[in-house]
Amino acid sequence: MSSAQLPSGYVLSRALSGGQAVAIAAIAGALVPDLDLIWFYTVDARAIHHHRYWVHAPAFALVVSALALGLGKALRPGLTPIILAFAIGWLLHIALDSIAGGIMWLWPVSDTLFALIEVPATYSHFLISFLLHASFLLELAVWVVALWLWFRR
């Protein structure tokens, strides 16, 4: 769900209702995994799918989040809700990518990408195939909910 990451982070931030810092952390967590696209396009020359990078591996996200939460609780307990919001946003991103993008849910045991829906390459560009596939309605639904929450605030 490529364009739903930002609005999903916003919806999460509204669900957590923990103030501005928590909202920013939730949105950042939902966006940060796709920073790997910079490496994907500039350094890796699209050699492997960016969902195979460590930031898209659920086990890595859980370990880093657990370490950050533990460290945060030990050093600055007041940061716990912010760290938790970021971690949930990160995992939300991975879950949404699982719908049609494929995620390595069994990594490090297996590097197989798992997706709920496979979007066939029926058009000349993958983006057109994705936009015209029925699964894109889920992405639009996330946007509708986010916009509804935005205008209701």
C-alpha positions as CSV (number, residue, x, y, z in Angstrom):
1,M,0.0,0.0,0.0
2,S,2.4,2.6,-1.3
3,S,0.4,5.8,-0.8
4,A,-1.5,4.8,2.3
5,Q,1.5,5.0,4.6
6,L,1.2,8.7,5.5
7,P,-2.6,8.6,6.1
8,S,-2.3,5.3,8.0
9,G,0.2,7.0,10.3
10,Y,-2.2,9.8,10.8
11,V,-5.1,7.5,11.6
12,L,-2.8,5.7,14.1
13,S,-1.9,9.0,15.7
14,R,-5.5,9.8,16.2
15,A,-6.2,6.4,17.7
16,L,-3.4,6.8,20.1
17,S,-4.4,10.3,21.1
18,G,-1.2,11.1,23.0
19,G,-0.4,14.6,21.9
20,Q,1.7,16.1,19.2
21,A,4.9,14.3,19.9
22,V,3.1,10.9,19.8
23,A,1.3,11.9,16.6
24,I,4.6,12.9,14.9
25,A,6.2,9.6,16.1
26,A,3.3,7.5,14.8
27,I,3.4,9.2,11.4
28,A,7.2,9.0,11.2
29,G,7.2,5.3,12.1
30,A,4.7,4.7,9.3
31,L,6.9,6.5,6.8
32,V,10.5,5.6,7.9
33,P,10.7,2.1,6.4
34,D,10.4,3.5,2.9
35,L,13.5,5.6,3.3
36,D,15.2,2.5,2.1
37,L,14.0,3.6,-1.4
38,I,16.9,6.1,-1.4
39,W,19.3,3.2,-1.1
40,F,17.3,1.1,-3.5
41,Y,17.4,3.7,-6.3
42,T,20.8,5.4,-5.7
43,V,23.1,2.7,-4.4
44,D,21.6,-0.7,-5.1
45,A,20.4,0.2,-8.6
46,R,17.2,-1.7,-7.9
47,A,19.1,-4.9,-7.7
48,I,16.8,-6.5,-5.1
49,H,13.3,-5.6,-4.0
50,H,13.4,-3.0,-1.2
51,H,11.1,-5.1,0.9
52,R,14.1,-7.4,1.3
53,Y,16.0,-4.7,3.2
54,W,16.1,-5.1,7.0
55,V,13.8,-2.1,7.7
56,H,10.9,-4.1,6.1
57,A,11.6,-7.3,8.1
58,P,9.1,-7.6,11.0
59,A,11.6,-9.5,13.2
60,F,14.1,-6.6,12.9
61,A,11.4,-4.0,13.6
62,L,10.3,-5.9,16.7
63,V,13.9,-6.3,18.0
64,V,14.8,-2.7,17.4
65,S,11.5,-1.5,18.9
66,A,12.0,-3.7,22.0
67,L,15.5,-2.4,22.5
68,A,14.4,1.2,22.1
69,L,11.5,0.7,24.5
70,G,13.8,-0.9,27.1
71,L,16.4,1.8,26.7
72,G,13.8,4.6,26.7
73,K,12.2,3.2,29.9
74,A,15.6,3.0,31.6
75,L,16.9,6.4,30.5
76,R,13.8,8.6,30.0
77,P,10.5,6.9,30.9
78,G,8.5,9.9,29.6
79,L,9.6,8.9,26.1
80,T,7.9,5.5,26.2
81,P,4.6,6.6,24.5
82,I,6.6,8.3,21.8
83,I,8.8,5.2,21.2
84,L,5.8,3.0,21.3
85,A,3.9,5.2,18.7
86,F,6.9,5.0,16.4
87,A,7.2,1.3,16.8
88,I,3.5,0.7,16.1
89,G,3.7,3.0,13.1
90,W,6.6,1.0,11.7
91,L,4.8,-2.3,12.2
92,L,1.7,-0.8,10.6
93,H,3.7,0.1,7.6
94,I,5.0,-3.5,7.3
95,A,1.5,-4.9,7.8
96,L,0.1,-2.6,5.0
97,D,2.9,-3.6,2.7
98,S,1.9,-7.2,3.3
99,I,-1.4,-6.7,1.5
100,A,0.0,-6.5,-2.0
101,G,3.7,-5.9,-1.6
102,G,5.2,-8.9,0.0
103,I,7.0,-9.0,3.4
104,M,9.6,-11.4,4.8
105,W,7.4,-12.5,7.7
106,L,9.6,-15.5,8.5
107,W,13.0,-13.7,8.3
108,P,15.7,-14.6,9.4
109,V,14.5,-18.2,9.0
110,S,13.3,-17.6,5.4
111,D,13.6,-14.7,3.0
112,T,10.3,-15.6,1.2
113,L,8.1,-12.6,0.6
114,F,4.5,-13.1,1.7
115,A,1.6,-11.0,0.4
116,L,-2.2,-11.4,0.8
117,I,-2.9,-10.3,-2.7
118,E,-0.8,-10.6,-5.9
119,V,-1.2,-7.7,-8.3
120,P,-0.5,-9.2,-11.8
121,A,1.5,-7.1,-14.2
122,T,-1.3,-6.6,-16.6
123,Y,-0.1,-3.2,-17.9
124,S,3.2,-1.8,-19.1
125,H,4.1,-0.1,-15.8
126,F,3.7,-1.7,-12.4
127,L,2.1,1.5,-11.1
128,I,-0.7,1.4,-13.6
129,S,-1.3,-2.3,-12.8
130,F,-1.5,-1.4,-9.1
131,L,-3.8,1.6,-9.5
132,L,-6.2,-0.3,-11.6
133,H,-6.3,-3.4,-9.4
134,A,-9.2,-3.9,-7.0
135,S,-6.8,-3.9,-4.0
136,F,-6.2,-0.2,-4.6
137,L,-9.7,0.4,-3.1
138,L,-8.2,-0.5,0.3
139,E,-5.6,2.2,-0.1
140,L,-8.3,4.7,-1.0
141,A,-10.3,3.6,2.1
142,V,-7.3,4.5,4.3
143,W,-7.2,7.9,2.7
144,V,-10.9,8.4,3.1
145,V,-10.7,7.6,6.9
146,A,-7.7,9.8,7.3
147,L,-9.4,12.7,5.5
148,W,-12.6,12.2,7.5
149,L,-10.6,12.3,10.8
150,W,-8.7,15.4,9.6
151,F,-11.8,17.4,8.8
152,R,-13.5,16.3,12.0
153,R,-10.8,17.5,14.3
